[in-house]
Amino acid sequence: MARQDGRRAGQLRPVKITRGYIEYADGSVLIEMGRTKVICCASVEERVPAFLRGTNTGWVTAEYSLLPRSTLSRTPRESLTGRVSGRTQEISRLIGRALRAAVDLAVLGERTITIDCDVIQADGGTRTVSITGGFVALVEALIKLKNSGRIALLPVQNFVAAVSAGMVGGKPILDLTYEEDSSAEVDMNFVGTDSELWVEIQGTAEKRPFDDKDLDALLKLAKKGLKKLVSVQRKAFGELTFPMMSPGGGTDS
């Protein structure tokens, strides 16, 4: 099918990750995916939530927000409306769950890493772009912890990325823009690892129910997109190499 930006059905938008974007953060990136742009910052605190105190286990959490003019019309700041929207809470929790899948929290120790994802320009896929960029910011913070001797091992178990896919005009397409998302019959978000395991799948029939054939087509597109996104994440680290921990806590050779 012909897409407004000229992409093929299974093609991602251009992706660019700029590391070290915010000077004061423990890890930070600007991630650009087409016209969607998100700043992701990681902050390390030497404490954990109350339910983890005394467990020698760390925590990774996230906060997501849209800047007022990241959208076509101004989005009011939630700090001034006096409440955090359900959408913001849901996306923040999704990002946190996704990024915890990348880390051995026991190796992290009783520390919390918060990933702040601020959307400065939105054109679809802001939650998936936040996860993909948030992973790189998270790893930057973990590298600093390791290099400073505060942790003995780099507790990265998997690369984690995310991408959207959907049925538009009866056809499966990858990485939806805002316009495509608004007209999609089926809208899905996929979070996965570099070993092609799923972390989370969100799917909704917006205009019509979908069948196994549709789901299989979207899964296939998502796997293709995630593989490409992980390659972009790896490229962002340049010549830096580090051992990946197995889920059991050992390192892969």
C-alpha positions as CSV (number, residue, x, y, z in Angstrom):
1,M,0.0,0.0,0.0
2,A,1.1,3.6,-0.6
3,R,1.9,5.5,2.6
4,Q,1.9,9.3,2.9
5,D,5.7,9.4,3.6
6,G,6.5,6.9,0.8
7,R,7.5,4.1,3.1
8,R,6.9,0.4,2.3
9,A,4.4,-1.4,4.5
10,G,7.2,-3.1,6.5
11,Q,9.6,-0.2,6.7
12,L,10.5,1.8,9.8
13,R,10.8,5.6,9.8
14,P,14.4,6.9,9.9
15,V,15.8,6.4,13.4
16,K,18.5,8.4,15.0
17,I,19.8,8.1,18.6
18,T,22.1,10.8,20.0
19,R,23.7,9.8,23.3
20,G,24.8,12.1,26.1
21,Y,22.1,14.7,25.1
22,I,21.6,16.1,28.6
23,E,24.8,16.9,30.4
24,Y,23.6,16.4,34.0
25,A,21.8,13.1,33.6
26,D,23.4,9.7,34.5
27,G,22.4,8.6,31.1
28,S,20.5,10.4,28.3
29,V,19.6,10.3,24.7
30,L,17.6,12.2,22.1
31,I,15.8,9.6,20.0
32,E,14.2,10.6,16.7
33,M,12.0,8.3,14.7
34,G,10.6,10.2,11.8
35,R,9.0,13.3,13.2
36,T,8.6,11.8,16.6
37,K,11.3,13.1,19.0
38,V,11.8,12.0,22.7
39,I,14.4,13.0,25.3
40,C,15.1,10.1,27.6
41,C,17.1,10.7,30.8
42,A,18.2,8.2,33.4
43,S,18.7,9.2,37.1
44,V,20.3,6.9,39.7
45,E,19.2,7.1,43.4
46,E,20.8,5.2,46.3
47,R,17.4,4.0,47.6
48,V,14.5,1.8,46.6
49,P,10.7,1.8,47.1
50,A,9.6,0.7,50.6
51,F,8.5,-2.7,49.4
52,L,12.1,-3.5,48.3
53,R,14.0,-2.2,51.4
54,G,16.3,-4.9,52.8
55,T,16.0,-7.2,49.8
56,N,19.3,-6.2,48.1
57,T,17.3,-5.8,44.9
58,G,17.1,-2.7,42.8
59,W,14.3,-1.1,40.8
60,V,13.8,0.5,37.4
61,T,10.9,2.9,36.9
62,A,9.8,5.5,34.3
63,E,7.9,8.7,33.9
64,Y,6.5,9.8,30.6
65,S,5.1,13.2,29.5
66,L,4.1,15.2,26.5
67,L,5.5,18.7,26.3
68,P,2.8,21.3,25.7
69,R,3.7,21.9,22.0
70,S,4.8,18.4,21.1
71,T,1.3,18.0,19.5
72,L,-0.7,19.8,16.9
73,S,-2.7,21.7,19.5
74,R,-1.3,22.7,22.9
75,T,-1.4,19.9,25.5
76,P,-1.8,21.5,29.0
77,R,0.9,20.6,31.6
78,E,-0.4,18.0,33.9
79,S,1.4,19.6,36.8
80,L,-1.0,22.6,36.4
81,T,-4.2,20.5,35.9
82,G,-3.6,18.9,39.3
83,R,-3.8,15.3,38.1
84,V,-1.8,12.8,36.0
85,S,-4.0,11.4,33.2
86,G,-4.7,7.7,32.9
87,R,-2.9,7.6,29.6
88,T,0.3,9.1,31.1
89,Q,0.2,6.6,34.0
90,E,-0.4,3.7,31.7
91,I,2.5,4.6,29.4
92,S,4.8,5.3,32.3
93,R,4.1,1.9,33.7
94,L,4.6,0.2,30.3
95,I,8.0,1.8,29.9
96,G,9.0,0.8,33.4
97,R,7.9,-2.9,32.9
98,A,9.7,-3.0,29.5
99,L,13.0,-1.7,30.9
100,R,13.0,-3.9,34.0
101,A,13.1,-6.9,31.5
102,A,16.5,-5.7,30.4
103,V,18.2,-5.7,33.9
104,D,19.2,-8.1,36.6
105,L,17.8,-6.1,39.5
106,A,19.7,-8.2,42.1
107,V,23.0,-7.1,40.6
108,L,21.9,-3.5,40.6
109,G,21.5,-3.6,44.4
110,E,19.3,-1.3,46.4
111,R,19.2,1.5,43.9
112,T,16.5,3.0,41.8
113,I,17.0,4.1,38.2
114,T,14.3,6.4,36.9
115,I,13.9,6.9,33.2
116,D,12.2,10.3,32.3
117,C,10.8,10.3,28.8
118,D,9.8,13.7,27.6
119,V,8.1,13.9,24.2
120,I,9.2,17.1,22.5
121,Q,7.5,16.3,19.2
122,A,4.8,13.7,18.6
123,D,3.8,12.0,15.4
124,G,2.8,8.5,16.5
125,G,4.6,5.8,18.4
126,T,5.7,7.9,21.4
127,R,5.5,5.1,23.9
128,T,7.4,2.7,21.7
129,V,10.1,5.3,20.8
130,S,10.4,6.1,24.6
131,I,11.1,2.4,25.3
132,T,13.7,2.1,22.5
133,G,15.5,5.3,23.6
134,G,15.0,4.7,27.3
135,F,16.9,1.4,27.1
136,V,20.0,3.3,25.7
137,A,19.8,5.9,28.5
138,L,19.4,3.1,31.1
139,V,22.5,1.3,29.8
140,E,24.5,4.5,29.9
141,A,23.6,4.9,33.6
142,L,24.5,1.3,34.3
143,I,27.9,1.7,32.5
144,K,28.6,4.7,34.8
145,L,27.7,2.7,37.9
146,K,30.1,-0.1,36.7
147,N,32.9,2.2,35.8
148,S,32.7,3.9,39.2
149,G,32.9,0.6,41.0
150,R,29.4,0.9,42.6
151,I,28.4,-2.3,41.0
152,A,30.6,-5.3,40.2
153,L,28.9,-6.4,37.0
154,L,27.0,-4.7,34.2
155,P,23.5,-6.1,34.8
156,V,22.2,-6.0,31.3
157,Q,20.4,-9.2,30.4
158,N,18.8,-8.2,27.1
159,F,18.5,-5.4,24.6
160,V,14.9,-4.2,24.7
161,A,13.1,-2.2,22.0
162,A,9.6,-1.5,21.0
163,V,7.6,-0.8,17.8
164,S,4.0,-0.3,16.7
165,A,2.2,-2.2,13.9
166,G,-1.4,-2.1,12.7
167,M,-4.0,-2.8,10.1
168,V,-4.7,0.2,8.0
169,G,-7.0,0.0,4.9
170,G,-7.1,-3.8,5.5
171,K,-3.3,-4.1,5.2
172,P,-0.6,-4.7,7.9
173,I,1.9,-1.9,8.2
174,L,4.8,-1.2,10.6
175,D,5.6,1.9,12.7
176,L,2.5,3.9,12.4
177,T,2.5,7.7,12.2
178,Y,-0.2,9.7,14.0
179,E,-2.3,9.9,10.9
180,E,-2.1,6.1,10.3
181,D,-2.8,5.4,13.9
182,S,-5.9,7.6,13.8
183,S,-7.3,5.6,10.9
184,A,-6.1,2.1,11.9
185,E,-8.6,-0.7,12.2
186,V,-6.2,-2.6,14.5
187,D,-3.5,-0.9,16.6
188,M,-0.7,-2.9,18.3
189,N,2.5,-2.2,20.3
190,F,5.2,-4.8,20.6
191,V,8.0,-4.8,23.1
192,G,10.7,-7.4,22.6
193,T,14.3,-8.5,23.2
194,D,17.3,-9.0,20.9
195,S,16.7,-12.8,21.3
196,E,13.3,-12.4,19.7
197,L,11.4,-12.9,23.0
198,W,8.3,-10.8,23.8
199,V,8.2,-8.6,26.8
200,E,4.7,-7.2,26.2
201,I,2.2,-7.0,23.4
202,Q,-0.7,-4.5,23.5
203,G,-3.4,-4.8,20.8
204,T,-6.8,-3.3,20.2
205,A,-9.4,-3.7,17.5
206,E,-10.2,0.0,16.9
207,K,-12.8,-0.5,14.1
208,R,-13.1,-4.2,13.5
209,P,-12.1,-7.5,15.2
210,F,-9.0,-9.1,13.8
211,D,-8.2,-12.8,13.1
212,D,-5.2,-15.0,13.5
213,K,-4.0,-14.2,10.0
214,D,-3.9,-10.5,10.8
215,L,-2.1,-11.1,14.1
216,D,0.5,-13.3,12.5
217,A,1.2,-10.7,9.9
218,L,1.6,-8.0,12.5
219,L,3.9,-10.2,14.6
220,K,6.1,-10.9,11.6
221,L,6.4,-7.1,10.9
222,A,7.1,-6.4,14.5
223,K,10.0,-8.9,14.7
224,K,11.5,-7.3,11.6
225,G,11.2,-3.8,13.0
226,L,12.6,-4.8,16.4
227,K,15.6,-6.5,14.8
228,K,16.4,-3.2,13.0
229,L,15.9,-1.1,16.1
230,V,18.2,-3.3,18.2
231,S,20.8,-2.8,15.5
232,V,20.4,1.0,15.8
233,Q,20.8,0.7,19.6
234,R,24.0,-1.3,19.2
235,K,25.3,1.3,16.7
236,A,24.6,4.0,19.2
237,F,27.1,2.4,21.5
238,G,29.8,2.5,18.8
239,E,32.8,0.4,19.6
240,L,31.7,-0.2,23.2
241,T,31.2,-3.8,24.0
242,F,30.0,-5.4,27.2
243,P,29.1,-8.9,28.3
244,M,25.4,-9.7,28.4
245,M,24.2,-11.4,31.6
246,S,22.0,-14.5,31.3
247,P,18.7,-14.3,33.2
248,G,20.2,-16.5,35.8
249,G,22.9,-13.9,36.6
250,G,25.9,-15.3,34.8
251,T,27.5,-13.8,31.7
252,D,27.3,-15.0,28.2
253,S,30.6,-15.8,26.6
